[in-house]
Every structure is written in C-alpha cells, then in structure tokens.
C-alpha cells in the first residue's frame, strides 16, 4: 500500500546513492587536484632545468672572459 511515505529500503537506497555520488564527486575532485599538482611539478622541474642550463652558460662565458 502506498500511503505517501517512502519505505525504509527505498530510503536506504537513496542514502546510499547520495553517498556514492558524493564520494564520486570527491574522488573526481581529488583526481583533478592531483593532475594539477603533477602539471605544476612538471613545470617547476622544467624551470629548474632551464635555470641550470642558464647557469652553465653564464659560467662558461665568465670563464672565457676571465682568461
């Protein structure tokens, strides 16, 4: 009989679905943040390599001028 109330099993199913959706949203957000952090790390590593190359070039010029 449907008296306008939701049966307990239906409520439990809706709660589980809501939790699952929230968990997936959190997981998706965590994955996105991880990807963004990896991109920032890759950019930082590229900058370090570039700086090391600049230092080596400047050192070589300095040594050449000092001779």
Biopython code that builds the backbone (N, CA, C, O; Angstrom):
import numpy as np
from Bio.PDB.StructureBuilder import StructureBuilder

atoms = [
    (1, "UNK", "N", (0.834, -1.173, 0.000)),
    (1, "UNK", "CA", (0.000, 0.000, 0.000)),
    (1, "UNK", "C", (0.882, 1.240, 0.000)),
    (1, "UNK", "O", (1.862, 1.309, 0.741)),
    (2, "UNK", "N", (0.538, 2.212, -0.822)),
    (2, "UNK", "CA", (1.320, 3.430, -0.894)),
    (2, "UNK", "C", (0.546, 4.551, -0.206)),
    (2, "UNK", "O", (-0.441, 5.061, -0.736)),
    (3, "UNK", "N", (1.010, 4.918, 0.973)),
    (3, "UNK", "CA", (0.329, 5.972, 1.720)),
    (3, "UNK", "C", (1.097, 7.292, 1.672)),
    (3, "UNK", "O", (0.874, 8.176, 2.498)),
    (4, "UNK", "N", (1.982, 7.416, 0.720)),
    (4, "UNK", "CA", (2.732, 8.656, 0.575)),
    (4, "UNK", "C", (4.051, 8.673, 1.322)),
    (4, "UNK", "O", (4.806, 9.640, 1.218)),
    (5, "UNK", "N", (4.340, 7.633, 2.066)),
    (5, "UNK", "CA", (5.624, 7.576, 2.764)),
    (5, "UNK", "C", (6.551, 6.665, 2.007)),
    (5, "UNK", "O", (6.112, 5.769, 1.287)),
    (6, "UNK", "N", (7.805, 6.890, 2.169)),
    (6, "UNK", "CA", (8.804, 6.070, 1.497)),
    (6, "UNK", "C", (9.154, 4.900, 2.395)),
    (6, "UNK", "O", (9.334, 5.059, 3.603)),
    (7, "UNK", "N", (9.248, 3.737, 1.800)),
    (7, "UNK", "CA", (9.590, 2.553, 2.571)),
    (7, "UNK", "C", (11.050, 2.637, 3.015)),
    (7, "UNK", "O", (11.868, 3.256, 2.335)),
    (8, "UNK", "N", (11.384, 2.014, 4.163)),
    (8, "UNK", "CA", (12.765, 2.082, 4.680)),
    (8, "UNK", "C", (13.811, 1.599, 3.696)),
    (8, "UNK", "O", (14.899, 2.173, 3.634)),
    (9, "UNK", "N", (13.518, 0.565, 2.926)),
    (9, "UNK", "CA", (14.525, 0.081, 1.972)),
    (9, "UNK", "C", (14.773, 1.094, 0.871)),
    (9, "UNK", "O", (15.893, 1.207, 0.371)),
    (10, "UNK", "N", (13.740, 1.831, 0.487)),
    (10, "UNK", "CA", (13.911, 2.864, -0.535)),
    (10, "UNK", "C", (14.744, 4.017, 0.005)),
    (10, "UNK", "O", (15.587, 4.565, -0.706)),
    (11, "UNK", "N", (14.509, 4.389, 1.269)),
    (11, "UNK", "CA", (15.277, 5.473, 1.885)),
    (11, "UNK", "C", (16.742, 5.080, 1.967)),
    (11, "UNK", "O", (17.624, 5.883, 1.659)),
    (12, "UNK", "N", (17.001, 3.851, 2.381)),
    (12, "UNK", "CA", (18.387, 3.390, 2.477)),
    (12, "UNK", "C", (19.053, 3.412, 1.108)),
    (12, "UNK", "O", (20.220, 3.783, 0.984)),
    (13, "UNK", "N", (18.310, 3.015, 0.083)),
    (13, "UNK", "CA", (18.864, 3.027, -1.272)),
    (13, "UNK", "C", (19.174, 4.429, -1.738)),
    (13, "UNK", "O", (20.197, 4.657, -2.386)),
    (14, "UNK", "N", (18.295, 5.385, -1.415)),
    (14, "UNK", "CA", (18.528, 6.780, -1.805)),
    (14, "UNK", "C", (19.728, 7.356, -1.056)),
    (14, "UNK", "O", (20.522, 8.102, -1.627)),
    (15, "UNK", "N", (19.856, 7.007, 0.223)),
    (15, "UNK", "CA", (21.009, 7.497, 1.001)),
    (15, "UNK", "C", (22.298, 6.948, 0.441)),
    (15, "UNK", "O", (23.293, 7.663, 0.321)),
    (16, "UNK", "N", (22.275, 5.655, 0.094)),
    (16, "UNK", "CA", (23.467, 5.025, -0.478)),
    (16, "UNK", "C", (23.837, 5.676, -1.802)),
    (16, "UNK", "O", (25.014, 5.919, -2.070)),
    (17, "UNK", "N", (22.847, 5.956, -2.623)),
    (17, "UNK", "CA", (23.103, 6.605, -3.917)),
    (17, "UNK", "C", (23.656, 8.004, -3.705)),
    (17, "UNK", "O", (24.558, 8.430, -4.427)),
    (18, "UNK", "N", (23.124, 8.724, -2.721)),
    (18, "UNK", "CA", (23.614, 10.075, -2.443)),
    (18, "UNK", "C", (25.055, 10.024, -1.961)),
    (18, "UNK", "O", (25.879, 10.841, -2.373)),
    (19, "UNK", "N", (25.363, 9.064, -1.086)),
    (19, "UNK", "CA", (26.739, 8.932, -0.585)),
    (19, "UNK", "C", (27.673, 8.551, -1.718)),
    (19, "UNK", "O", (28.788, 9.065, -1.805)),
    (20, "UNK", "N", (27.227, 7.655, -2.587)),
    (20, "UNK", "CA", (28.040, 7.212, -3.714)),
    (20, "UNK", "C", (28.345, 8.383, -4.637)),
    (20, "UNK", "O", (29.475, 8.541, -5.099)),
    (21, "UNK", "N", (27.331, 9.201, -4.903)),
    (21, "UNK", "CA", (27.520, 10.364, -5.759)),
    (21, "UNK", "C", (28.490, 11.348, -5.130)),
    (21, "UNK", "O", (29.355, 11.901, -5.808)),
    (22, "UNK", "N", (28.342, 11.563, -3.829)),
    (22, "UNK", "CA", (29.242, 12.472, -3.128)),
    (22, "UNK", "C", (30.663, 11.929, -3.141)),
    (22, "UNK", "O", (31.618, 12.682, -3.333)),
    (23, "UNK", "N", (30.803, 10.617, -2.936)),
    (23, "UNK", "CA", (32.132, 10.004, -2.957)),
    (23, "UNK", "C", (32.763, 10.141, -4.328)),
    (23, "UNK", "O", (33.954, 10.428, -4.443)),
    (24, "UNK", "N", (31.962, 9.935, -5.373)),
    (24, "UNK", "CA", (32.493, 10.060, -6.729)),
    (24, "UNK", "C", (32.892, 11.497, -7.020)),
    (24, "UNK", "O", (33.913, 11.740, -7.663)),
    (25, "UNK", "N", (32.090, 12.456, -6.551)),
    (25, "UNK", "CA", (32.443, 13.857, -6.751)),
    (25, "UNK", "C", (33.751, 14.178, -6.034)),
    (25, "UNK", "O", (34.609, 14.874, -6.577)),
    (26, "UNK", "N", (33.895, 13.673, -4.825)),
    (26, "UNK", "CA", (35.129, 13.892, -4.073)),
    (26, "UNK", "C", (36.305, 13.230, -4.743)),
    (26, "UNK", "O", (37.396, 13.798, -4.800)),
    (27, "UNK", "N", (36.093, 12.033, -5.251)),
    (27, "UNK", "CA", (37.157, 11.315, -5.940)),
    (27, "UNK", "C", (37.552, 12.039, -7.220)),
    (27, "UNK", "O", (38.737, 12.165, -7.526)),
    (28, "UNK", "N", (36.568, 12.511, -7.959)),
    (28, "UNK", "CA", (36.847, 13.253, -9.188)),
    (28, "UNK", "C", (37.629, 14.520, -8.876)),
    (28, "UNK", "O", (38.578, 14.861, -9.581)),
    (29, "UNK", "N", (37.228, 15.214, -7.819)),
    (29, "UNK", "CA", (37.931, 16.441, -7.437)),
    (29, "UNK", "C", (39.360, 16.129, -6.997)),
    (29, "UNK", "O", (40.288, 16.859, -7.343)),
    (30, "UNK", "N", (39.540, 15.046, -6.235)),
    (30, "UNK", "CA", (40.882, 14.671, -5.792)),
    (30, "UNK", "C", (41.766, 14.316, -6.982)),
    (30, "UNK", "O", (42.941, 14.679, -7.015)),
    (31, "UNK", "N", (41.207, 13.611, -7.952)),
    (31, "UNK", "CA", (41.977, 13.263, -9.151)),
    (31, "UNK", "C", (42.375, 14.513, -9.920)),
    (31, "UNK", "O", (43.505, 14.624, -10.397)),
    (32, "UNK", "N", (41.435, 15.462, -10.039)),
    (32, "UNK", "CA", (41.717, 16.706, -10.751)),
    (32, "UNK", "C", (42.824, 17.487, -10.043)),
    (32, "UNK", "O", (43.724, 18.018, -10.693)),
    (33, "UNK", "N", (42.758, 17.559, -8.710)),
    (33, "UNK", "CA", (43.778, 18.279, -7.945)),
    (33, "UNK", "C", (45.132, 17.609, -8.082)),
    (33, "UNK", "O", (46.157, 18.284, -8.178)),
    (34, "UNK", "N", (45.142, 16.280, -8.092)),
    (34, "UNK", "CA", (46.401, 15.547, -8.271)),
    (34, "UNK", "C", (47.000, 15.828, -9.638)),
    (34, "UNK", "O", (48.205, 16.050, -9.757)),
    (35, "UNK", "N", (46.172, 15.820, -10.663)),
    (35, "UNK", "CA", (46.650, 16.113, -12.013)),
    (35, "UNK", "C", (47.219, 17.525, -12.098)),
    (35, "UNK", "O", (48.261, 17.745, -12.715)),
    (36, "UNK", "N", (46.528, 18.484, -11.476)),
    (36, "UNK", "CA", (47.010, 19.864, -11.483)),
    (36, "UNK", "C", (48.349, 19.978, -10.748)),
    (36, "UNK", "O", (49.240, 20.707, -11.184)),
    (37, "UNK", "N", (48.485, 19.259, -9.638)),
    (37, "UNK", "CA", (49.746, 19.277, -8.895)),
    (37, "UNK", "C", (50.871, 18.660, -9.728)),
    (37, "UNK", "O", (52.000, 19.151, -9.714)),
    (38, "UNK", "N", (50.559, 17.586, -10.451)),
    (38, "UNK", "CA", (51.571, 16.966, -11.302)),
    (38, "UNK", "C", (52.010, 17.913, -12.413)),
    (38, "UNK", "O", (53.189, 17.964, -12.762)),
    (39, "UNK", "N", (51.063, 18.659, -12.964)),
    (39, "UNK", "CA", (51.395, 19.628, -14.012)),
    (39, "UNK", "C", (52.289, 20.729, -13.444)),
    (39, "UNK", "O", (53.277, 21.116, -14.068)),
    (40, "UNK", "N", (51.936, 21.234, -12.252)),
    (40, "UNK", "CA", (52.778, 22.268, -11.615)),
    (40, "UNK", "C", (54.173, 21.740, -11.340)),
    (40, "UNK", "O", (55.154, 22.460, -11.525)),
    (41, "UNK", "N", (54.277, 20.483, -10.897)),
    (41, "UNK", "CA", (55.581, 19.880, -10.634)),
    (41, "UNK", "C", (56.398, 19.764, -11.921)),
    (41, "UNK", "O", (57.594, 20.055, -11.932)),
    (42, "UNK", "N", (55.755, 19.342, -12.988)),
    (42, "UNK", "CA", (56.457, 19.221, -14.269)),
    (42, "UNK", "C", (56.966, 20.578, -14.739)),
    (42, "UNK", "O", (58.083, 20.686, -15.245)),
    (43, "UNK", "N", (56.144, 21.614, -14.570)),
    (43, "UNK", "CA", (56.570, 22.960, -14.962)),
    (43, "UNK", "C", (57.736, 23.434, -14.104)),
    (43, "UNK", "O", (58.681, 24.038, -14.610)),
    (44, "UNK", "N", (57.666, 23.157, -12.803)),
    (44, "UNK", "CA", (58.753, 23.557, -11.911)),
    (44, "UNK", "C", (60.046, 22.840, -12.270)),
    (44, "UNK", "O", (61.120, 23.441, -12.251)),
    (45, "UNK", "N", (59.944, 21.562, -12.594)),
    (45, "UNK", "CA", (61.145, 20.811, -12.992)),
    (45, "UNK", "C", (61.733, 21.379, -14.278)),
    (45, "UNK", "O", (62.953, 21.473, -14.414)),
    (46, "UNK", "N", (60.881, 21.755, -15.212)),
    (46, "UNK", "CA", (61.359, 22.341, -16.469)),
    (46, "UNK", "C", (62.059, 23.666, -16.203)),
    (46, "UNK", "O", (63.068, 23.975, -16.835)),
    (47, "UNK", "N", (61.527, 24.449, -15.269)),
    (47, "UNK", "CA", (62.163, 25.726, -14.924)),
    (47, "UNK", "C", (63.522, 25.494, -14.293)),
    (47, "UNK", "O", (64.465, 26.236, -14.568)),
    (48, "UNK", "N", (63.638, 24.475, -13.449)),
    (48, "UNK", "CA", (64.917, 24.171, -12.804)),
    (48, "UNK", "C", (65.945, 23.769, -13.856)),
    (48, "UNK", "O", (67.088, 24.226, -13.815)),
    (49, "UNK", "N", (65.550, 22.929, -14.784)),
    (49, "UNK", "CA", (66.466, 22.508, -15.849)),
    (49, "UNK", "C", (66.900, 23.718, -16.666)),
    (49, "UNK", "O", (68.073, 23.849, -17.013)),
    (50, "UNK", "N", (65.960, 24.596, -16.970)),
    (50, "UNK", "CA", (66.282, 25.798, -17.726)),
    (50, "UNK", "C", (67.266, 26.679, -16.954)),
    (50, "UNK", "O", (68.213, 27.219, -17.525)),
    (51, "UNK", "N", (67.028, 26.813, -15.650)),
    (51, "UNK", "CA", (67.928, 27.620, -14.825)),
    (51, "UNK", "C", (69.322, 27.000, -14.769)),
    (51, "UNK", "O", (70.320, 27.719, -14.801)),
    (52, "UNK", "N", (69.397, 25.675, -14.687)),
    (52, "UNK", "CA", (70.701, 25.004, -14.662)),
    (52, "UNK", "C", (71.460, 25.238, -15.965)),
    (52, "UNK", "O", (72.673, 25.445, -15.952)),
    (53, "UNK", "N", (70.753, 25.206, -17.077)),
    (53, "UNK", "CA", (71.377, 25.466, -18.384)),
    (53, "UNK", "C", (71.879, 26.907, -18.434)),
    (53, "UNK", "O", (72.986, 27.167, -18.905)),
    (54, "UNK", "N", (71.068, 27.837, -17.949)),
    (54, "UNK", "CA", (71.474, 29.248, -17.920)),
    (54, "UNK", "C", (72.727, 29.436, -17.065)),
    (54, "UNK", "O", (73.637, 30.176, -17.438)),
    (55, "UNK", "N", (72.764, 28.768, -15.930)),
    (55, "UNK", "CA", (73.932, 28.879, -15.032)),
    (55, "UNK", "C", (75.178, 28.333, -15.708)),
    (55, "UNK", "O", (76.246, 28.942, -15.631)),
    (56, "UNK", "N", (75.051, 27.196, -16.366)),
    (56, "UNK", "CA", (76.212, 26.608, -17.047)),
    (56, "UNK", "C", (76.705, 27.525, -18.164)),
    (56, "UNK", "O", (77.912, 27.687, -18.347)),
    (57, "UNK", "N", (75.781, 28.121, -18.906)),
    (57, "UNK", "CA", (76.168, 29.026, -19.989)),
    (57, "UNK", "C", (76.846, 30.271, -19.433)),
    (57, "UNK", "O", (77.861, 30.719, -19.966)),
    (58, "UNK", "N", (76.287, 30.832, -18.360)),
    (58, "UNK", "CA", (76.877, 32.037, -17.753)),
    (58, "UNK", "C", (78.244, 31.716, -17.169)),
    (58, "UNK", "O", (79.159, 32.535, -17.264)),
    (59, "UNK", "N", (78.399, 30.555, -16.575)),
    (59, "UNK", "CA", (79.691, 30.151, -16.018)),
    (59, "UNK", "C", (80.736, 30.007, -17.119)),
    (59, "UNK", "O", (81.885, 30.425, -16.968)),
    (60, "UNK", "N", (80.319, 29.417, -18.211)),
    (60, "UNK", "CA", (81.250, 29.240, -19.337)),
    (60, "UNK", "C", (81.681, 30.580, -19.899)),
    (60, "UNK", "O", (82.857, 30.772, -20.207)),
    (61, "UNK", "N", (80.727, 31.528, -20.040)),
    (61, "UNK", "CA", (81.092, 32.879, -20.522)),
    (61, "UNK", "C", (82.040, 33.581, -19.555)),
    (61, "UNK", "O", (83.002, 34.224, -19.974)),
    (62, "UNK", "N", (81.766, 33.456, -18.278)),
    (62, "UNK", "CA", (82.603, 34.077, -17.264)),
    (62, "UNK", "C", (84.030, 33.516, -17.324)),
    (62, "UNK", "O", (85.003, 34.267, -17.262)),
    (63, "UNK", "N", (84.140, 32.211, -17.443)),
    (63, "UNK", "CA", (85.474, 31.598, -17.528)),
    (63, "UNK", "C", (86.196, 32.052, -18.786)),
    (63, "UNK", "O", (87.404, 32.291, -18.765)),
    (64, "UNK", "N", (85.448, 32.173, -19.896)),
    (64, "UNK", "CA", (86.065, 32.614, -21.145)),
    (64, "UNK", "C", (86.557, 34.040, -21.040)),
    (64, "UNK", "O", (87.620, 34.375, -21.563)),
    (65, "UNK", "N", (85.777, 34.896, -20.354)),
    (65, "UNK", "CA", (86.190, 36.288, -20.191)),
    (65, "UNK", "C", (87.350, 36.438, -19.204)),
    (65, "UNK", "O", (88.159, 37.359, -19.314)),
    (66, "UNK", "N", (87.416, 35.527, -18.250)),
    (66, "UNK", "CA", (88.464, 35.613, -17.227)),
    (66, "UNK", "C", (89.818, 35.189, -17.779)),
    (66, "UNK", "O", (90.835, 35.518, -17.168)),
    (67, "UNK", "N", (89.883, 34.495, -18.874)),
    (67, "UNK", "CA", (91.163, 34.034, -19.434)),
    (67, "UNK", "C", (91.938, 35.131, -20.061)),
    (67, "UNK", "O", (93.033, 34.899, -20.574)),
]
sb = StructureBuilder()
sb.init_structure("model")
sb.init_model(0)
sb.init_chain("A")
sb.init_seg("    ")
for serial, (resi, resn, name, xyz) in enumerate(atoms, 1):
    if name == "N":
        sb.init_residue(resn, " ", resi, " ")
    sb.init_atom(name, np.array(xyz, "f"), 0.0, 1.0, " ", f" {name:<3s}", serial, name[0])
structure = sb.get_structure()
